[in-house]
C-alpha cells in the first residue's frame, strides 16, 4: 500500500538541489476528477484487471532496485555537454516518475472506499513509481545534484485532467517509456563499451514495470466504450499520440550528446521509439497515426529545429518580453506543422484488428 512506501527513496540528502526549469516540455503534475474515476464501470475488463492485480501483488521487481558495488566510484570521466545532457535526462525522468507516484497515490487514497480494486491497483503502481523516482534521484546524487521531491510536492502547479484524458495519456506515457528503456537496454547489450553508467543495466526489469502499468491502463481504456467506440475517441487518440510523439522528438533532440555517448543516433532512436509506440497503441486506441507518411518525421524534425532556435533565445540575456516576441514566429510555425501532422489520414486500428482476427 502507498502508506507503506519506504520514505527514504523520496528524500533529498546530498549536495546541491536541482531546480526545475519550467517549460512546455517539463513533465507536469496532474490531478483529476476522482468522483468520476470512482464510478467507472470496469466489469467488461474485470478478468484482465484481476490478473494484472495478481502480478502487481507478486512484485517481481521488489529486489531489483538495489544499488550494487558498481555504483561505488566517481563519475568525473563523464564530462562536458554529455554530462549535462545525462543530468537533464535523469532530471526529466525523475520528475516524470514522481509525478506518476503522486497521481497514483492520490487516486488510491480517494478511491479506497469506492473502488477497492482500483485503489489497490493504483497503490501498487505508486509503489513502483516511487522506487523509480528514488533510484533516479540517487543516480543524480552521483553527479552532484538531487531533486527536492518534497518541495516539488508542495510547490509545483497541478494540472487538472479529466479521468478520460488521464487514461489516454498515462497509457501512452507508460508504453513510450517501455520502448525508450528497452531499446536503450538492447542496444547496450550489443555495445557494452558504451554503457558508461550502471543505471542502464536496470532498464530491462524497469521497463517491465512500465509495460505492466501500460497494460493496466489499456484495460481501463477498453472498459470504457466511449474511449474507443466513438468518433470523438478517434480524434482524441490522434491528439494524444501526436502530443506525446512531438514532445519525445523535441526532448531527444535537445540532448543529442547523451544519445551519442550511448552510441545511438538520436534521430533513429526517436523514430524507432515512436514507430513502436504507435504500433503498440493500435492494440488499444481506435485509430493511430500514419508514421510512414513521407511528411510525418519530416515535420516533427522541423518542429525540433524550431524548438532548438527557441532554446537558444532562452539562453540569451534579453528581457523576457523580447524573448517572447522573438519566439512567437517559431511557436506559430510549430503549431502549423503539428496541425498538418494531425490532418494526415490516420490508420483505422479497429479495422486493422478485425483484419488480423
C-alpha positions in Angstrom: 0.0 0.0 0.0 1.1 3.6 -0.5 1.4 4.4 3.2 4.0 1.6 3.5 6.3 3.1 0.8 9.9 3.5 2.0 10.2 7.2 2.6 14.0 7.3 2.2 13.5 6.7 -1.6 11.7 10.1 -1.7 14.1 12.2 0.3 16.8 14.6 -0.8 20.0 14.1 1.0 23.1 15.3 -0.8 24.9 18.3 -2.4 23.1 20.9 -4.4 19.4 20.6 -5.1 18.3 20.6 -8.7 15.9 23.3 -9.7 13.2 22.6 -12.3 13.3 24.7 -15.4 9.7 25.2 -16.3 8.8 25.0 -19.9 6.4 23.3 -22.3 8.5 20.1 -22.2 8.7 19.8 -18.4 6.7 16.8 -17.1 3.5 18.0 -15.4 1.9 17.1 -12.1 -1.7 16.1 -12.5 -4.9 15.9 -10.6 -8.2 14.6 -11.9 -12.0 14.1 -11.2 -11.9 11.4 -8.5 -15.6 11.2 -8.3 -15.9 10.2 -12.0 -13.0 7.8 -11.6 -14.8 6.0 -8.7 -17.9 5.5 -11.0 -16.0 3.8 -13.8 -17.7 0.5 -14.8 -14.8 -2.0 -15.1 -17.0 -5.1 -15.5 -16.0 -5.8 -19.1 -12.3 -6.0 -18.2 -12.6 -7.5 -14.7 -10.8 -10.7 -15.6 -7.9 -8.9 -17.1 -7.6 -6.4 -14.3 -7.7 -9.1 -11.6 -4.9 -11.0 -13.4 -2.8 -7.8 -13.5 -3.5 -7.1 -9.9 -2.2 -10.5 -9.0 1.0 -9.7 -11.0 1.3 -6.4 -9.1 0.9 -8.1 -5.8 3.6 -10.6 -6.7 6.0 -7.6 -7.0 8.5 -9.3 -9.3 10.9 -6.4 -9.1 10.9 -5.9 -5.3 14.6 -6.8 -5.1 15.6 -5.2 -8.3 16.1 -1.5 -7.4 19.1 -2.0 -5.1 22.4 -0.3 -6.0 25.3 -2.7 -6.1 29.1 -2.1 -5.8 29.3 -0.9 -9.4 27.9 2.5 -8.3 30.7 2.9 -5.7 33.0 5.1 -7.8 33.4 8.6 -9.1 31.9 9.7 -12.4 34.2 12.6 -13.3 35.0 10.8 -16.6 31.6 11.8 -17.8 32.2 15.4 -18.7 31.1 18.4 -20.6 27.9 18.5 -22.7 27.3 14.8 -22.4 27.4 15.0 -18.6 24.9 17.9 -18.5 22.7 16.1 -21.1 22.7 13.0 -18.9 21.8 15.0 -15.8 18.9 16.6 -17.7 17.8 13.1 -18.8 17.8 11.9 -15.1 16.0 15.1 -14.0 13.2 14.8 -16.5 12.9 11.0 -15.9 12.8 11.5 -12.1 10.2 14.2 -12.3 8.1 12.1 -14.6 8.2 9.1 -12.3 7.5 11.2 -9.2 4.5 12.8 -11.0 3.1 9.3 -11.6 3.7 8.4 -8.0 1.7 11.4 -6.7 -1.2 10.9 -9.1 -1.4 7.2 -8.4 -1.1 7.7 -4.6 -3.9 10.3 -4.6 -6.1 8.1 -6.8 -5.6 5.2 -4.4 -6.5 7.3 -1.4 -9.6 8.8 -2.9 -10.9 5.5 -4.3 -10.3 3.4 -1.2 -13.9 3.2 -0.1 -15.5 3.5 -3.6 -13.5 1.1 -5.8 -11.2 -1.3 -3.8 -9.8 -2.9 -6.9 -8.7 0.3 -8.5 -7.5 1.7 -5.1 -5.1 -1.3 -4.6 -4.0 -1.2 -8.2 -3.1 2.5 -8.0 -1.4 1.9 -4.7 0.9 -0.8 -6.2 1.6 1.4 -9.2 2.5 4.3 -6.9 4.9 1.8 -5.1 6.7 1.2 -8.4 6.9 4.8 -9.4 8.3 5.7 -6.0 11.1 3.2 -6.5 11.9 4.5 -9.9 12.0 8.2 -8.8 14.1 7.3 -5.7 16.6 5.3 -7.8 16.9 8.1 -10.4 17.3 10.7 -7.6 20.1 8.7 -6.1 21.7 8.5 -9.5 21.6 12.3 -9.8 23.5 12.5 -6.5 26.3 10.6 -8.1 26.6 13.6 -10.4 26.5 16.2 -7.7 22.8 17.2 -7.6 19.4 15.8 -6.4 15.8 16.7 -6.8 14.0 18.1 -3.7 10.9 15.9 -4.2 9.2 17.1 -1.0 9.5 20.7 -2.3 8.1 19.7 -5.6 5.1 18.0 -4.0 4.1 21.3 -2.2 5.1 23.9 -4.8 4.5 22.5 -8.3 1.3 23.6 -10.1 -1.1 20.7 -10.6 -2.8 20.5 -13.9 -6.4 19.2 -13.9 -7.1 16.4 -16.5 -10.4 14.7 -16.8 -10.1 11.0 -15.9 -10.6 10.1 -19.6 -7.5 12.2 -20.5 -5.6 10.6 -17.7 -6.3 7.2 -19.1 -5.1 8.1 -22.6 -2.0 10.0 -21.5 -0.8 7.6 -18.8 -1.3 4.7 -21.1 0.9 6.4 -23.7 3.4 7.6 -21.1 4.0 4.1 -19.8 4.2 2.5 -23.3 6.6 5.0 -24.7 8.6 4.7 -21.5 8.8 0.9 -22.1 10.1 1.4 -25.6 12.6 4.0 -24.6 14.1 1.8 -21.9 14.1 -1.5 -23.8 15.7 0.0 -27.0 18.5 1.5 -24.9 18.9 -1.7 -23.0 19.1 -3.9 -26.1 21.5 -1.5 -27.8 23.9 -1.6 -24.8 23.7 -5.4 -24.6 25.2 -5.4 -28.1 27.6 -2.5 -27.3 28.6 -2.7 -23.6 31.6 -0.4 -24.3 29.0 2.5 -24.4 27.4 1.7 -21.1 29.1 4.5 -19.1 26.9 4.2 -16.0 25.4 1.2 -14.2 21.8 2.5 -14.3 21.3 1.2 -17.8 21.7 -2.4 -16.6 18.5 -2.0 -14.7 16.4 -1.0 -17.7 15.1 -4.4 -18.6 13.2 -5.0 -15.4 12.5 -1.3 -15.1 10.7 -1.3 -18.5 8.6 -4.3 -17.5 7.1 -2.1 -14.8 6.3 0.4 -17.4 4.8 -2.2 -19.7 2.6 -3.7 -16.9 1.3 -0.2 -15.9 0.5 0.4 -19.6 -1.4 -2.8 -19.8 -3.5 -1.8 -16.8 -4.4 1.5 -18.4 -5.2 -0.3 -21.7 -7.7 -2.4 -19.7 -9.2 0.8 -18.2 -9.4 2.3 -21.6 -11.1 -0.7 -23.2 -13.6 -0.9 -20.3 -15.0 2.5 -21.4 -16.7 2.2 -24.8 -16.7 6.0 -25.2 -12.9 6.0 -25.2 -12.6 3.7 -28.3 -16.0 3.3 -30.0 -16.9 6.9 -30.8 -15.7 9.4 -33.4 -14.6 11.7 -30.5 -12.4 8.9 -29.3 -10.7 8.7 -32.7 -9.9 12.4 -32.6 -8.6 12.3 -29.0 -6.5 9.2 -29.7 -4.7 11.0 -32.5 -4.3 14.2 -30.5 -2.7 12.5 -27.5 -0.4 10.4 -29.8 0.8 13.4 -31.6 1.3 15.4 -28.4 3.4 12.6 -26.9 5.4 12.0 -30.1 6.1 15.7 -30.6 7.3 16.1 -27.0 9.5 13.0 -27.4 11.1 14.3 -30.6 11.8 17.7 -29.1 13.3 16.3 -25.9 15.5 13.7 -27.7 17.0 16.4 -29.9 17.6 18.7 -27.0 20.1 16.2 -25.6 21.7 14.6 -28.6 25.1 14.4 -26.9 23.6 11.9 -24.3 22.5 9.6 -27.1 25.7 9.9 -29.0 27.6 8.9 -25.8 25.5 5.7 -25.7 26.4 5.1 -29.4 22.9 5.8 -30.6 21.8 8.0 -33.4 19.2 10.4 -31.7 17.1 10.7 -34.8 17.0 7.0 -35.5 16.3 6.3 -31.8 13.5 8.8 -31.7 11.9 7.3 -34.9 12.1 3.7 -33.6 10.5 4.6 -30.2 7.7 6.5 -32.0 7.0 3.7 -34.5 7.0 1.0 -31.9 4.8 3.0 -29.5 2.3 3.8 -32.4 2.2 0.1 -33.3 1.6 -0.8 -29.6 -1.1 1.9 -29.3 -3.0 0.3 -32.2 -3.9 -2.6 -29.8 -5.8 -0.1 -27.5 -6.7 3.0 -29.5 -9.4 3.1 -32.2 -7.0 5.0 -34.6 -3.3 5.8 -34.7 -1.0 8.0 -36.7 0.5 7.1 -40.1 4.2 7.2 -39.1 5.2 6.0 -42.5 3.7 9.0 -44.3 6.6 10.9 -46.0 5.8 14.1 -44.2 5.5 12.6 -40.7 9.0 12.7 -39.4 10.0 15.5 -41.7 7.6 17.8 -40.0 8.5 16.5 -36.5 12.1 17.2 -37.2 11.2 20.7 -38.4 9.5 21.3 -35.1 12.6 20.1 -33.3 14.8 22.6 -35.3 12.4 25.4 -34.4 12.5 24.3 -30.7 16.2 24.5 -30.7 16.1 28.0 -32.0 13.7 29.0 -29.2 16.0 27.3 -26.7 18.9 29.5 -28.0 16.8 32.6 -27.5 16.0 31.4 -23.9 19.7 31.3 -23.1 20.3 35.0 -24.1 20.3 37.8 -21.6 17.5 39.7 -23.4 14.4 40.9 -21.5 11.6 38.3 -21.2 9.2 40.4 -23.4 11.7 40.5 -26.2 12.4 36.7 -25.9 8.7 36.0 -26.1 8.3 38.3 -29.1 11.3 36.6 -30.9 9.9 33.1 -30.1 6.4 33.8 -31.3 7.0 33.1 -35.1 8.7 29.8 -34.2 5.8 28.8 -31.9 3.3 29.6 -34.7 5.4 27.6 -37.1 5.5 24.6 -34.8 1.7 24.8 -34.3 1.3 24.8 -38.1 3.4 21.7 -38.5 1.6 19.9 -35.8 -1.8 20.8 -37.3 -0.7 19.4 -40.7 0.5 16.2 -39.0 -2.8 15.9 -37.2 -4.7 16.2 -40.5 -2.7 13.3 -42.2 -5.2 10.5 -42.8 -4.9 8.2 -39.8 -4.8 4.4 -39.6 -8.0 2.7 -38.5 -6.7 0.5 -35.7 -10.1 -1.2 -35.1 -10.4 -2.2 -38.7 -6.8 -3.5 -38.6 -7.5 -5.6 -35.5 -10.6 -7.0 -37.3 -8.5 -8.0 -40.3 -6.0 -9.7 -38.1 -8.7 -11.7 -36.3 
